[in-house]
Amino acid sequence: LRVYILFMGEYGSAAPWSESSVKGCKRFLERVAALTDMISDEPIGKELETKLHQTIKKVTNDIEEMKFNTAIASLMALINDIYAVGKLDKDSVSIIIRLLCPFAPHVCEEMWETIGGEGYASLASWPEYDEAKTVNDTIEIGVQVNGKLRSTILIPNGADKDVVLDIAKNDDKIKYATDGKTVVKEIYVPNKIVNIVVK
């Protein structure tokens, strides 16, 4: 109930009550509680580590600005990413417990005891993020042909124009859309979009 009230909308604003959303928050907390059964000795992968640090940053900033609903939403997204991987190390579980504790203290204190945390989770040090680890190695951008979106591609973050255009032009959907046509212009807005003009 506490999580739902903080999640239902912008803090202090009126929002309609939704019993199905209360149940959704309950399911979220059940998934969080089950993280203690997913603990593995293996370190988390680079992609999940990036998402974890992005979540620490988001929750920290959102709490400062009293944006509790978006802080909880980012934790929900992180839990989905963890379940897609299927395992998590103990340190990462500890971080998630401390991030969620202001919103769901009861279940978090139970989990804290389960993983052998010292004292209370609510009194433990707040997790810190590494700014370098919040940056994605790859990003997804759209590719247009004559201004119409035809595909999306993954590119290395900060890649130069030639590399991005090469990836775009080798995409099967883009090859199909430009087949037999003359490329007039190639426009690349860094880390945003590619537009190939053909006639």
N, C-alpha and C positions, 0 to 999 in steps of 0.2 A: 504493500500500500504506500509506504514511504517513497519507494523508488518510482512508482507510478505517478504520484502527486508531483514529484520533481521533474518527471519526464513528460508530463502531459502538455506542456507548453512553456512559453516564456514566463519566468518567475514573476509573479505578481499580476499576470494577465489572466483574464477569464478564459476558461476552456471547457468544452462539453465533457461530461463524464462518460467513460466508455468501459463497460465491464469486460469486453473482449480485450481491451488494451491492458487492463489489470492482469488478466490471465497471461497476456504476452510478457509482461514484466516478471510474472511468476516463473514462466518457462525459461526466461533469460537467467534468472537467479539459480534455477535448477541446473542449467548448463554450466554456470560459473562454479557452483558447488561441486560438480563432477570433475572439475579440472584437477582436483587432488588425486583422482584415479588415473590421470593421463600423464603424471610426472615421469619423465625419462631422464636418464643420465646423459643422453646426447644433447649437445648444444643446439640452440635453435638456428635455423638457416638465416641467411642474409636478408631475405625478403621479409620474413616474420620479425626479425630484429628491427628492421626499418619501421615496420608498422607499429611495433611496441613503443619505440622512441617517439614516433609521431603522436601516438595516443597519450603518452606521458605529457608531452608538450601541450596537446589540445586540452586534456582534462585540467592540467595545472592552470592554464590561461583562462579556461571557461569558468573554473571555480572562482578565480579572482574577479571575474566580470559578472558573476552570478548567473551564468548561462548553464544552469544545471542540466537542462534537457539535452543540449548538444553534447555536453560532457558524457552523459549516459549513452547517448546515441553512438558516440565514438567507441565506447567500451563494448557496446553490442556488436559493432562492426568488427572489432578486434577479436571477440569471442568466435564470430563466424569464421574468421581467417584461421584461428587456432584449430577449430574443429575440422577445417579443410585439410590441415596438416596431420592432425590426430595425436600429437604429443607436444609436450612442453617441459622445459627444465624447471627445477624447483625455484631458482632465483626469479624467473619470469612470473611464476605463480605468485610469489611473494609480492612482486610489483603490482600485479593486478589486484590482489587483496587490498593493498594499501590505497590504490587509486579508487576502488569501489567503496571502501570503508565509510567515507562520509555519507554515502547514499544508502548503504545497506550494512550497517554496523553489526547486526546480529549474526548473519550468515558469515560475514568476513571474520569476526572474532572466532567463530567455530572452526573455520578453515585455517586460520592463523595457528590455532592450537594443534590442528591435525598435522600441519607441516613442521611443527616444532619451533614456531616463532617465539622469541623471548618477550615476556610481558604482554602488553595489549597491542593489537594492530593499530588501534586508534592513536596510540602514543609513539608508535615506531616512526623513524625518520621518513619524510616524504620522498618518493622516488625522484631521481634527477635524470633528465634526458641529455643525450649527447647531440648537439646541433648537427654535427657531421653525419650522424646516423639517422637523421630525420629526412635526408635527401634521397629520393629514389634514384637508382642507377639507370633505370629505363622509364620512359614515359610514353603514353599512348596519345597519338595525335591523329586528326582527320586528314584525309586526302581527297581533294575535290578535283573534278575534271569539268572545266568550264563553269565553275561556281557551284556545281552540284556534288554533294558528298557521295563518294563512290566506295570508300574503304577507310579503315583505320589501321595504323601501323605502330609497332613498338620501335622506338629509337633510343640510342644512348642519350642520357641527359646531357645537354650542352653540345651535342654533335654538330659539326659544321654543315653548311648547306649542301655541299657535294655528297656527303655521306647520306644525308636525309633524302635527297632527291634520288639517289641510287636505290635506296631501300624502297622508296615510294614507287619508282618506275618498274621495279621487279616484283611488285605485288600482283598476284594473278588477276584480281578485279580491275586494277588500274591498267594492266596490259590489255585486258579485254575491252575496256572503255576507250583506249587510245589506239587500238589496232587499226592499221591502215590510214591513220590520220597524221597530219603534220603538227608537231609541237611548235607553237608560236611563242609561248612564254611560260616560264616556270617561276612561281612566286612561293617563297618560304618565309612564314612568320615564325621566328625561332621558338621552339617548344610549344607551338600552338597549332599551326595548320600548313598544309601544302596545297597549292592550287596550280594545276597544270592546264594551260589554255591550248586547245587544239582546234584545227579547222579541217 
